[in-house]
Amino acid sequence: MQNLNYRCPKCGSTEYETGEFRATGGMITKVLDIQTKRFSTVTCSRCRYTEIYKADSSALGNIFDLFT
């Protein structure tokens, strides 16, 4: 993902880091601790401003979360 044409909207830097995290989606998934929502992040290396994008989550990933 390092081929993005990224420019930080706050400081104008073109250096960045990418990452991802998962979160629960509703009451039942919170109780069962299943992360059904997946998000990708792009963080400016200079000022640490972070943009969050919703990513597609797979059924296989959700099943894996259920067993872990």
Residue frames as qw, qx, qy, qz and C-alpha x, y, z in Angstrom:
[[0.000, 0.886, 0.464, 0.000, 0.00, 0.00, 0.00],
 [0.418, -0.591, 0.070, 0.687, 3.06, 2.26, 0.00],
 [0.332, 0.197, 0.534, 0.752, 2.34, 3.30, -3.61],
 [0.024, 0.838, 0.531, -0.122, -0.35, 5.77, -2.58],
 [0.296, 0.500, 0.085, 0.809, -0.10, 9.31, -3.83],
 [0.450, -0.729, -0.490, 0.160, -0.63, 10.52, -0.26],
 [0.223, 0.413, -0.186, 0.863, -0.17, 14.10, 0.94],
 [0.251, -0.428, -0.696, 0.519, -1.09, 14.93, 4.54],
 [0.002, -0.783, -0.438, -0.442, -3.95, 17.47, 4.61],
 [0.457, -0.860, -0.158, 0.163, -2.55, 19.09, 7.78],
 [0.424, -0.725, 0.312, 0.444, 1.21, 19.46, 7.17],
 [0.559, 0.735, -0.249, -0.292, 1.71, 18.50, 3.51],
 [0.300, -0.497, 0.807, 0.110, 4.16, 15.65, 4.16],
 [0.749, 0.286, -0.424, -0.421, 4.22, 12.74, 1.71],
 [0.281, 0.237, -0.902, 0.228, 5.65, 10.19, 4.18],
 [0.709, -0.271, 0.069, -0.648, 3.12, 7.91, 5.86],
 [0.082, -0.156, 0.971, -0.165, 2.51, 4.60, 7.61],
 [0.645, -0.145, -0.413, -0.627, -0.42, 2.24, 7.06],
 [0.094, -0.104, 0.901, -0.410, -2.17, -0.09, 9.49],
 [0.533, -0.290, -0.557, -0.567, -5.46, -1.74, 10.27],
 [0.169, -0.088, 0.768, -0.612, -7.68, -2.58, 13.21],
 [0.347, -0.350, -0.800, -0.343, -10.93, -4.44, 13.88],
 [0.252, -0.116, 0.424, -0.862, -13.91, -3.43, 16.00],
 [0.181, 0.341, 0.905, -0.180, -17.18, -4.95, 17.17],
 [0.060, -0.263, -0.520, -0.810, -20.34, -4.06, 15.29],
 [0.529, -0.473, -0.262, -0.653, -23.28, -4.45, 17.66],
 [0.602, -0.530, 0.358, -0.479, -24.53, -5.69, 21.01],
 [0.991, -0.064, 0.095, -0.065, -24.23, -9.44, 20.34],
 [0.753, 0.463, -0.252, 0.393, -20.77, -9.12, 18.80],
 [0.071, -0.707, 0.430, -0.557, -19.69, -7.06, 21.83],
 [0.795, -0.401, 0.304, -0.338, -20.93, -9.76, 24.21],
 [0.981, 0.092, 0.130, 0.114, -19.22, -12.52, 22.20],
 [0.324, -0.733, 0.389, 0.455, -16.14, -10.33, 21.56],
 [0.670, 0.317, 0.546, 0.390, -16.30, -10.82, 17.77],
 [0.057, -0.585, 0.171, 0.791, -14.75, -8.05, 15.67],
 [0.578, 0.514, 0.624, 0.110, -16.95, -7.79, 12.57],
 [0.287, 0.956, 0.046, -0.040, -15.83, -4.35, 11.36],
 [0.759, -0.106, 0.169, 0.620, -12.41, -3.82, 9.73],
 [0.130, 0.984, 0.035, -0.114, -10.72, -0.46, 9.16],
 [0.749, 0.228, 0.015, 0.622, -7.53, 0.62, 7.39],
 [0.251, -0.910, -0.076, 0.322, -5.49, 3.60, 8.58],
 [0.613, 0.509, -0.012, 0.604, -3.05, 6.01, 6.93],
 [0.477, -0.816, -0.135, 0.297, -0.91, 8.00, 9.40],
 [0.350, 0.877, -0.200, 0.264, 1.34, 10.93, 8.53],
 [0.812, -0.049, -0.326, 0.482, 4.91, 10.20, 9.66],
 [0.259, 0.373, -0.199, 0.868, 5.57, 13.86, 10.53],
 [0.300, -0.323, 0.217, -0.871, 2.51, 15.14, 12.43],
 [0.070, 0.062, 0.961, -0.261, 0.80, 11.76, 13.20],
 [0.569, 0.217, 0.061, -0.791, -2.54, 12.87, 11.65],
 [0.226, 0.000, 0.970, 0.090, -4.51, 9.67, 10.94],
 [0.585, 0.138, -0.242, -0.762, -7.22, 8.98, 8.39],
 [0.425, -0.006, 0.880, -0.211, -9.47, 5.93, 8.88],
 [0.502, 0.206, -0.498, -0.676, -11.12, 4.03, 6.02],
 [0.806, -0.031, 0.449, -0.384, -13.71, 1.28, 6.28],
 [0.136, 0.391, -0.851, -0.324, -12.38, -1.94, 4.73],
 [0.808, -0.025, -0.389, -0.441, -14.17, -5.06, 3.54],
 [0.424, -0.400, 0.758, -0.292, -14.29, -7.83, 6.13],
 [0.496, 0.165, -0.781, -0.342, -14.34, -11.45, 5.07],
 [0.856, -0.323, -0.118, -0.386, -16.51, -14.24, 6.43],
 [0.841, 0.088, -0.429, 0.317, -13.34, -16.31, 6.98],
 [0.221, 0.378, -0.422, 0.794, -11.86, -13.56, 9.17],
 [0.556, -0.412, 0.113, -0.713, -15.08, -13.36, 11.20],
 [0.942, -0.156, -0.273, -0.116, -15.05, -17.14, 11.74],
 [0.645, 0.233, -0.467, 0.558, -11.40, -16.98, 12.81],
 [0.120, -0.448, 0.320, -0.826, -12.28, -14.23, 15.33],
 [0.792, -0.357, -0.105, -0.483, -15.04, -16.44, 16.76],
 [0.941, -0.094, -0.293, 0.139, -12.55, -19.23, 17.57],
 [0.513, 0.238, -0.384, 0.730, -9.80, -17.00, 18.95]]
